[in-house]
Amino acid sequence: MQKKQTIIFEGKSKRLDIFVTEYCENYPRNFIQNLIKGGAVSVNGKERKPSWPLEDGDIVEINWPQSSVSLNIKDITVAETKDFLVINKPAGLLVHPQSSSWEENPEVLDNMEETLVSALLKSKIKNFENPPRAGLVHRLDRETSGIMLIAKNEDFQQAASAMFAEREMSKTYNAICCGNLPQDEGIINVPIGRVSGGKIKASPLGREAITEYKVKERANGFCFMELRPKTGRTNQLRVHMSWLGYPVLGDWLYKGAQAPRLMLHARKLEFAHPFTGKRLSFQAEPPKDFAGCWEKIKEGKI
């Protein structure tokens, strides 16, 4: 069974694969290119190559094959209490369906696969009261792995969401960045935002965005980084490192060198429990593909 999606292209000429990837921003470009090459994408009723130049008014149709892949939340759970659970999201897992109405029907599978939200709603989680947005209080990009906090009830969800908004959640990421930074640590204070409907980027017209960074290790023209976002803007770490001139490895959107996936991992989340005040810390080390990539860099194989 397939799900068909129709999009009308508007604007100046653009490559088919670039347009579809930007429109469906949670999917990596190589995935979209393979989809096009496999005949699942047509322009005005005809199959085209990924490089096909779209013109204003072209009708793009995507036939998304459905998948029966199933995710067991227990397999990725790091910690669980009566108010929340902490998961270690694998890279490649979409957090919620792309449809703008996903909150009205969160259990629907998103095109190719199950999302974190649909998996949460079908899992037998103890004391899960099905709060709004399936308990989400923050999100990670599809290709980013690591720690996520999920609320079990609406009271905790509201409290945790407010803490994220008030910057009371301490987040630490690891990233492999392209290039050799001249300084060992620093602070990036550059506003970012989506300008003129395009991709999110550094811009004086954007919103305040602050990131602390530290080089943990260097090898063969790459840096193993620790990144601490002090604000919570979409794509903040990716935009800031690209703006600095050292994009995240595997980040095709922000000009990082090619890699099997985006080398960005949410390693740690720390906060005071909103009801008890107890200080909590949850951590997940970078997964095997991430660690293996860094080992190959040190061995000079990348």
Secondary structure by P-SEA (a helix, b strand, c coil): cbbbbbbbbbcccccaaaaaaaaaccccaaaaaaaaaaccccccccccccccccccbbbbbbbbbbbccccccccccccccccccccccccccccccccccccccccccccccccaaaaaaacccccccccccccccccccccccbbbbbbccaaaaaaaaaaaaaccbbbbbbbbccccccccccccbbbbcccccccccccccccbbbbbbbbcccccccccbbbbbcccccaaaaaaaaaacccccccccccccccccccccccccccccccccbbbbbbbcccaaaaaaaaaaaaccc
